[in-house]
Amino acid sequence: MCVPNDQQDQLLKAVLKRATVDRPFRQGLLTNPHTAIEQAFGITVPAEYRVRFVERDADVDALIVLPGFDAHAAELQNDELSDDELEHVAGGKHAHRWGD
């Protein structure tokens, strides 16, 4: 954004506070947050800064945003260990016994 980090925090607090009492502003955040913030606060959020506001439904206690899915990491996680890796894990190869 076009403001320092500490001011970004203050702006976010102001945006959230206003969104609790100003229904048209809240709707603007849901449909076009860049325009809503600029009109309400005179702050231009750069077009390349992607931001999305969502409403928490009344029957939801917590809304959690999951990180992006890493297909490569998932593939690696599902791979089986090689025989050599199994030997190392099981203590077969290069294992040291206590007291040796």
C-alpha positions as CSV (number, residue, x, y, z in Angstrom):
1,M,0.0,0.0,0.0
2,C,1.0,3.6,-0.2
3,V,1.3,4.0,3.6
4,P,3.9,2.8,6.2
5,N,3.1,-0.4,8.1
6,D,2.0,1.3,11.3
7,Q,-0.4,3.4,9.3
8,Q,-1.6,0.4,7.5
9,D,-2.6,-1.2,10.9
10,Q,-4.4,2.0,11.9
11,L,-6.2,2.2,8.5
12,L,-7.3,-1.5,8.8
13,K,-8.7,-0.8,12.3
14,A,-10.5,2.2,11.0
15,V,-11.9,0.2,8.0
16,L,-13.1,-2.6,10.3
17,K,-14.7,-0.2,12.7
18,R,-16.5,1.7,10.0
19,A,-17.6,-1.6,8.4
20,T,-19.5,-2.4,11.6
21,V,-21.8,0.6,11.4
22,D,-21.8,1.8,7.8
23,R,-23.7,-0.8,5.6
24,P,-23.0,0.9,2.2
25,F,-19.3,1.0,3.1
26,R,-19.4,-2.6,4.2
27,Q,-21.1,-3.6,0.9
28,G,-18.4,-1.6,-1.0
29,L,-15.7,-3.6,0.8
30,L,-17.3,-6.8,-0.3
31,T,-17.7,-5.8,-3.9
32,N,-14.8,-3.4,-4.6
33,P,-12.6,-2.8,-1.6
34,H,-10.1,-0.5,-3.5
35,T,-12.8,1.9,-4.4
36,A,-14.5,1.7,-1.0
37,I,-11.3,2.5,0.9
38,E,-10.4,5.3,-1.5
39,Q,-13.8,7.0,-1.3
40,A,-14.0,6.6,2.5
41,F,-10.5,7.4,3.5
42,G,-8.8,9.1,0.5
43,I,-6.2,6.3,0.4
44,T,-5.4,4.6,-2.8
45,V,-4.7,0.9,-2.5
46,P,-2.5,-0.1,-5.5
47,A,-4.3,-2.2,-8.1
48,E,-1.6,-4.9,-7.8
49,Y,-2.4,-5.3,-4.0
50,R,-5.0,-8.0,-4.0
51,V,-7.4,-7.7,-1.0
52,R,-10.7,-9.4,-0.3
53,F,-13.1,-8.8,2.5
54,V,-15.6,-11.6,3.5
55,E,-18.4,-11.6,6.0
56,R,-18.5,-14.2,8.7
57,D,-21.9,-15.9,8.8
58,A,-23.8,-15.6,12.1
59,D,-23.6,-19.4,12.6
60,V,-19.8,-19.4,12.3
61,D,-17.6,-18.9,15.4
62,A,-14.3,-18.6,13.5
63,L,-13.5,-17.9,9.9
64,I,-10.0,-19.2,9.0
65,V,-8.2,-18.6,5.7
66,L,-6.2,-21.6,4.7
67,P,-2.8,-21.1,3.0
68,G,-2.4,-21.9,-0.6
69,F,-2.2,-25.7,-1.5
70,D,1.4,-26.8,-2.3
71,A,1.0,-29.8,-4.7
72,H,4.7,-30.4,-4.8
73,A,5.0,-30.7,-1.0
74,A,1.9,-32.9,-0.9
75,E,3.5,-35.2,-3.5
76,L,6.7,-35.4,-1.5
77,Q,4.8,-36.1,1.7
78,N,3.0,-39.1,0.1
79,D,6.2,-40.6,-1.2
80,E,7.5,-43.7,0.5
81,L,11.0,-43.8,2.0
82,S,13.7,-45.6,0.1
83,D,15.3,-48.7,1.6
84,D,18.4,-46.6,2.4
85,E,16.2,-44.0,4.2
86,L,14.4,-46.7,6.1
87,E,17.8,-48.1,7.2
88,H,18.8,-44.7,8.6
89,V,15.5,-44.2,10.3
90,A,15.4,-47.7,11.8
91,G,19.0,-47.3,13.0
92,G,20.4,-50.1,10.7
93,K,23.1,-48.2,8.8
94,H,25.7,-46.2,10.7
95,A,23.8,-46.8,13.9
96,H,25.8,-46.4,17.1
97,R,24.9,-48.4,20.2
98,W,25.2,-46.9,23.6
99,G,28.5,-47.9,25.2
100,D,30.2,-48.9,21.9
